[in-house]
Each structure stands twice: as C-alpha cells, then as structure tokens.
C-alpha cells in the first residue's frame, strides 16, 4: 500500500513531533486533554505525556491503517480503491494533527471554542467520506461493514452508494447546525448517527430484496 504519496501524511506526523519539541519549553506543565459537551475544558494532562502522546497516537493510527489491508481476506480489493483509501488515511491524519495543534493553542490560553473547530472539521470529513464511499470495495475494515454487505458484493456496492449520499447530507446538516450554537453538538451527533444507522439498515433491506435469505 506504500506509494510516493505517503510522504504527505509522514510529513504531517514529523511536523507534529518537531513542533511539539519546539514548543515544549514554552508550554505550561498542564495541557488540556478533554472538553465537555459545552466546549469547556474539564480535564488536563501532564505536559511530558501530552506533548508526545498525540503525535505518537497519530503515527500508530497511520501505520495501522496503512498495513491492515495485508491481513484482510479481501486485501486484493484495496487495489481497486487505493486512491480514495489513501486520501481517507491522509484526511484522518490531518484531522488528528489539527486537533493536536488546537490543543497546544488552548494550552497557551487561546480562547477557542472547540465546538467551532471539531464540528466543522468532522462535518467536512464526513462530506469527503461520502464522496469516497461509492468507490470503496468490499473489505473488513473500511466502510459500512454489516453481515449483509460482507456477504454480498452487490449489497456492498448498493449500500455504499446510498451511504455516500446520506453521509454528505449529514455533514451539510452538521455545518448548518453551527448557526444554532446551543444545539450544534446535538445536531451533529444526531446527523452522523442517523447516517450510520440508515446505511446499516439499508444494507439489510437490499440483502433481503435480492433474496439473500433464500440462498
């Protein structure tokens, strides 16, 4: 799965480690590590831990997503959507690194409301994921993985075409929800959960429609 494009996420991860080292002497001893539903910091971590944990976690997730196709029984299918899969991994790494930088900014005392970062970032991520969905081929690790999509390639393809549309709608609904600050987080959760549940349910009905239970 390794190509020349892999330099992009690797550069981001190296940047995160380097920036953390550069900022280390200037950072306070405690760094924000969790925000509540209202966007308020409610937990802190020691600088020695937090400054390196997030880049290390990002590196681990990147390597996991890069090499996990090797143990997938449908590993040959990854070649059919290698480009979308790369951009999925890159966007995931970019999101984690941006969250890390946001955390450092909060540690320096910047008054940044996390809801106005996390919701737009994830909404855009889900919109882009929706664009990728129809291109994802059957596998055990990425996409809408239900017993019915794994069992049938036809169910997989139809489900992911449907999921692509509802994920885009969910992302757009989440962005619109930002105009209602008091309800933005609830709207985001409902939109994303609805997209996931609708996609999984749709796969069941497609499986039943094609006579899967009769085989």
N, C-alpha and C positions, 0 to 999 in steps of 0.2 A: 504494500500500500504506500510505500515511501516514494515520493516524486520530488522534483525540484521545487514545487510549490510549498513543500513542507517547511521551507526556510521562513515563510511568513509567520506561522504560529510560533516557531522556535525563536525568532527574533523578538516577538512579544514577550515570551517567557523569560528570555535572557534580559530584556529591558526591565521586567518586573523585579528580578533578583538584583540587578545593578542599581535600579532606582531606590530599592529598599535599603541597600547598603549605603548609598549616598545620603539618604535621609536619616539613617539610623541615629547619628549623633544629635540630630536636631529634634527628634521625636520625644514626646513625653513618655514616662515609664509605663503608662497605661494607654491602651489603644482600644477604641470602640470595636466590639465584636458582634453586637446584636442590637436590632431595633425592634420595638413593639409595633403593633398594628397601626398606631397613631404616628409612627415615624420618629419616636423618641428613643434615644439610646438607653438600653436597660441592662447592658452587660459589657464588661471590659475584659481585656486580656493583657497579660504582661507583654511588654514590647519585645523582649527576647524571643518569645514564642510567635506572636502575631506577625512580626515583620517578615518572617521566613516561611511560616506555615502556608499562607495563601499562595505564594508563588510555587511552593513545593506541591501543594494540592493540585494546582493548575497543571503542573508538569505531569503529575501522576495520572490525572484525568485524560490529558492529551495522549500520553503513551498507551493508556488503557484503550481508548477509542481507536488508536492507530493500529494496534496489534490484535485486538479482539476478533477481527474478521478471520484470523488464522485458525481459531477454534470453532468457528461457525460451520455447521454442516452445509449451509448454503453459501460458503465462502466464495464460490465462483461467481455468484450473483453480484458481489460487490464491484466487480469489474464493469458491470452494466450501469452502475450509478456512482462511479468513482469520483467524478467531478462534484456532484451535489454532496456526496459524503465528505469530501474534503472541505467544502465551504461550510458544512454543518459543524465540523470539528473546529474550523477556524473561528467561526462566529461564537462558538461556545467558549473557546479560549479568550477571545476578545472581550466577551462579557465578563468572565471571571477576573481578567486583568483590570478592566474598567471599574469593577466593584472593589478591587483591591486599592486602586488609586483613590476612589471615593472614600474608602475607609481611612486612608492616610490623610486626606483633606479634612475629614471630620476630627482626626486626632490633633490636627493643628488648630482646631477651633473654628473651622469654616462652618457657617450656619447653612447647611444644605439639607433640605428636606428629602429624605431617602425615597419617599413615595414618588417624587417628581424625577427620580433617577431610575429606580428599579422597575416601575410600571412601564414607562416609555421604552426602556431598554428591552424588557421581556416582551412587550407588545410587538415591537419591531422584529424581535427574534422569532416570534410565532408567526408573524406575517411572512417572513422569509422562509420559515419552515413549511408554511402552507404552500409556497411556490415550489419547494423541493419535493413535497410529499408525493405527487403523481409519478415522480421519477425514481422513487425508491423501490427496489425489487425485494422479493421475499427473503427474509433473513430472521434471525432470532434475537437481534439486539437493537435494531433501529426501526422506528415506525410504529404502526398500530398492530401490536403482536397479540392476537387473541387465538384461541384454539381453531377458529374458523379461517382466519387469514393464513395461519401457518399451514393448515391442511390443504388449502386450495389456492393456486396461483391466481385464478380468476377472481376469487373473493378478495385476495390481497390487492389486486390492481383496482378493482371497483371501489373498495374501501378507501384506498389512498387517494383516489381522485376525489371522492366525497370529502375525505378528511382535509385535503388541501383547501377546499372551499371554506369549510367551517372554521379552520384554524385562521385563515385570513380574516374572516368575519369577526372572530373572537379577538384578534389583535386590534382590528379597527375599533371594535366596541370598547376595548380597554383604553385606547387613546381618547376616544370621545368621553369616557368616564372621568378623565382628568379635569373636565370642566365642572365636575361635581366633586370637589375635593373631599368632602365628608364621606362620600360613598365610593370613591375611586378604587380603593383596595377591594371592597366587597364586589364591585362590578367586575374587576379584573379576575378575581377568584371564580365567580360565577361563570364568566365568559369562557375561561380556559377549561374549567371542569365540565362545562356543558359540551364544549368541543370534543373533549376526550370521551365522555360518556356517549355522546351521539355517534361518534365514529365507531366505538366498540359495539354499540347496539346495531348499527348499520351493518357491520360485518356479519352478525348473526342472521339478520334478515336476508342478506344476499346469499349466505350459505344455505338457508332454508329454501330460498327461491329457486336455486339451481338444483335442488333435490339432494343436497349433501347428506341428509339423514337417511336417504333411501339406498345409499351405496353400501 
